Amino acid sequence: MTNKTTAIWRAFMGICTTLRTGLVVLLALILGGCSGLPSSTEMPPVSELEPEPYQIGVGDTISIHVWRNPELGQTIVVRPDGFISMPLMGDVKAEGKQPEGLASEISVALGEYIRTPEVTIMVTNPASKEFRNRIRITGQVAQPQSVAFQPGMTVLDIVLIAGGVTDFAADGRATLHRQIEGEYQSFQLDLDAILTDGDMRTNHALQPGDVISVPRKQLFRGEL
């Protein structure tokens, strides 16, 4: 191959390399612009969740106290059919009722046997609501997790609980999925900035039901 041919070939390969790099960058920009995810500055503030009256569910442990009649009190688990068994009364429907409502119902029924019964009910183990109040993280983390929500939890907390991100994590494209007005909405997170640079702008406070997904690096995005 002559020197002239070699020079032409090298020039051609240089042009191809430049075009390929440009296409990769352009594709990455297009994909980033079309992601449709709000930026961190558009992340809505954490709203105060309206407390809902607790309704007893299957699997809940409830403690029933009858004043001046301790022999009628008990701690019992709500059966799969939604009922509990009470002395003098037999089976009582507990599922779907608020503790105060169930206590009032038991008081009325016991009134046929004892004078002016005063009943109080406490839910000591709300097992039926466990999975409604959890935070989950999936994808490229050391140990995907589903953990009970605790007030004050942040994105960084759940990432650390999951053992951090893997070497293949596209941590700059992590996503927070949050249910707002009955529908899940997605918001972009920058875990790389949080973990590497200490940039806490996307270290948002979490709410029950939040899901964080950490995608895998992709070659066509220039991440590998």
C-alpha positions in Angstrom: 0.0 0.0 0.0 1.5 3.4 -1.1 2.0 6.2 1.4 -0.8 8.2 -0.4 -3.2 5.3 -0.1 -2.3 4.8 3.6 -2.9 8.5 4.3 -6.3 8.4 2.6 -7.3 5.3 4.6 -6.2 6.9 7.9 -8.2 10.0 7.0 -11.2 7.9 6.2 -11.0 6.0 9.5 -10.6 9.2 11.4 -13.8 10.6 9.8 -15.7 7.4 10.6 -14.5 7.5 14.2 -15.6 11.2 14.5 -19.0 10.4 13.0 -19.5 7.5 15.3 -18.6 9.5 18.4 -20.9 12.3 17.2 -23.8 9.9 16.7 -23.4 8.4 20.1 -23.4 11.8 21.8 -26.4 12.9 19.7 -28.3 9.8 20.5 -27.6 10.2 24.2 -28.8 13.8 24.1 -32.0 12.8 22.2 -32.7 10.0 24.7 -32.0 12.3 27.6 -34.3 15.0 26.2 -37.1 12.5 25.5 -37.0 10.8 28.9 -40.0 12.8 30.0 -38.8 12.8 33.6 -39.0 16.0 35.6 -35.6 17.5 36.6 -34.7 17.6 40.3 -35.8 21.2 40.4 -39.3 20.1 39.4 -39.6 17.5 42.1 -42.7 18.3 44.1 -42.3 18.8 47.8 -43.1 16.0 50.1 -46.8 16.4 50.9 -48.1 15.6 54.4 -50.0 12.4 54.1 -53.5 12.8 55.5 -53.9 10.3 58.3 -56.7 7.8 57.6 -58.7 6.1 60.3 -57.2 2.7 60.9 -59.3 -0.2 59.8 -58.6 -3.6 61.4 -57.5 -6.2 58.8 -56.8 -9.9 58.6 -53.6 -10.9 60.6 -53.7 -7.9 62.9 -53.2 -8.5 66.6 -55.6 -6.6 68.7 -55.7 -6.2 72.5 -59.2 -6.0 74.0 -59.7 -4.7 77.6 -62.9 -4.7 79.5 -62.8 -2.5 82.5 -63.4 -4.3 85.8 -63.8 -7.5 83.9 -60.3 -8.7 83.1 -61.5 -12.2 82.4 -63.2 -11.0 79.3 -60.2 -9.2 77.9 -57.7 -10.9 75.5 -55.1 -10.4 72.9 -56.1 -12.1 69.7 -55.1 -12.3 66.0 -57.8 -11.6 63.4 -58.5 -14.8 61.6 -58.3 -15.2 57.8 -62.1 -15.0 57.7 -62.0 -11.6 59.4 -63.6 -12.7 62.7 -62.4 -13.0 66.3 -63.8 -15.1 69.1 -65.1 -13.3 72.3 -66.2 -14.8 75.6 -70.0 -14.7 76.0 -70.3 -13.4 72.4 -68.8 -16.0 70.1 -67.5 -14.9 66.7 -67.4 -11.2 66.0 -66.6 -9.6 62.7 -63.5 -7.4 63.1 -62.1 -6.9 59.6 -62.8 -3.5 58.1 -63.9 -1.9 61.4 -62.1 0.9 63.2 -60.9 0.0 66.8 -63.4 2.4 68.3 -66.3 1.1 66.3 -65.5 -2.5 67.2 -65.1 -1.6 70.9 -68.5 0.1 70.8 -70.1 -3.0 69.2 -68.6 -5.3 71.8 -69.7 -3.0 74.6 -73.3 -3.2 73.4 -73.2 -7.0 73.1 -71.6 -7.4 76.5 -74.3 -5.2 78.0 -76.6 -8.1 77.9 -74.4 -10.0 80.4 -72.6 -7.4 82.5 -73.5 -3.9 83.8 -72.3 -0.9 81.8 -69.2 -2.5 80.2 -66.4 -0.2 79.1 -64.3 -1.7 76.3 -61.1 -0.4 74.7 -59.3 -1.9 71.8 -55.7 -1.3 70.7 -54.0 -2.7 67.6 -50.7 -4.0 68.8 -49.5 -5.4 65.5 -50.9 -3.9 62.3 -49.7 -6.8 60.1 -52.4 -6.3 57.5 -51.0 -2.8 56.6 -47.3 -3.8 56.5 -46.9 -3.8 52.7 -48.8 -0.5 52.3 -46.1 1.3 54.3 -42.9 0.1 52.7 -40.1 1.7 50.6 -38.6 -0.4 47.8 -35.4 -0.2 45.7 -34.7 -2.4 42.7 -32.3 -2.8 39.8 -28.5 -2.3 40.0 -28.0 -2.2 43.7 -26.1 -4.7 45.8 -29.2 -6.1 47.6 -32.7 -5.0 46.3 -34.8 -4.2 49.3 -38.4 -3.7 50.6 -38.2 -2.1 54.0 -40.7 -0.6 56.4 -41.1 3.1 56.1 -39.7 5.2 58.9 -40.3 9.0 59.1 -37.3 11.0 58.0 -36.1 8.4 55.4 -34.3 9.8 52.4 -33.1 8.4 49.0 -29.6 8.1 50.5 -30.9 6.0 53.4 -32.6 3.4 51.2 -29.5 3.2 48.9 -27.2 2.6 51.8 -29.6 -0.1 53.2 -29.4 -1.8 49.8 -25.6 -1.9 50.0 -25.0 0.8 47.5 -25.0 0.6 43.7 -23.2 -1.9 41.6 -20.4 -1.3 39.1 -22.9 -1.6 36.3 -25.4 0.9 37.7 -26.4 3.9 35.6 -26.6 5.8 38.8 -27.1 9.1 37.0 -30.4 7.8 35.6 -32.0 6.4 38.7 -35.8 7.1 39.1 -38.1 7.7 41.9 -41.7 6.4 41.4 -44.3 8.0 43.6 -48.0 7.6 43.7 -49.7 10.9 43.5 -53.5 11.2 43.4 -53.8 7.5 42.6 -51.3 7.4 39.8 -47.5 6.7 39.8 -45.3 9.5 38.6 -41.6 9.3 37.9 -38.8 11.7 38.9 -35.2 11.6 38.0 -32.5 11.0 40.6 -28.8 11.5 40.4 -27.3 8.9 42.7 -23.8 9.5 41.3 -24.0 13.1 42.5 -25.3 12.1 45.9 -22.7 9.3 46.5 -19.7 10.7 44.8 -20.0 14.5 45.0 -22.1 14.9 48.1 -24.7 16.8 46.0 -27.9 16.3 48.0 -30.3 18.1 45.6 -32.0 14.9 44.7 -31.7 13.3 48.1 -35.4 13.7 48.6 -37.4 12.7 51.6 -39.3 9.5 51.0 -43.0 8.6 51.5 -44.7 5.2 52.1 -45.1 3.4 48.8 -42.1 5.0 47.0 -40.1 2.8 44.6 -36.6 3.6 43.4 -35.3 1.9 40.3 -31.6 1.9 39.3 -31.1 1.0 35.6 -28.1 -0.8 34.1 -25.5 1.0 32.0 -26.1 0.8 28.3 -23.5 0.8 25.5 -25.5 2.9 23.1 -25.7 5.7 25.7 -21.9 5.8 26.0 -22.0 4.6 29.6 -19.8 1.5 29.1 
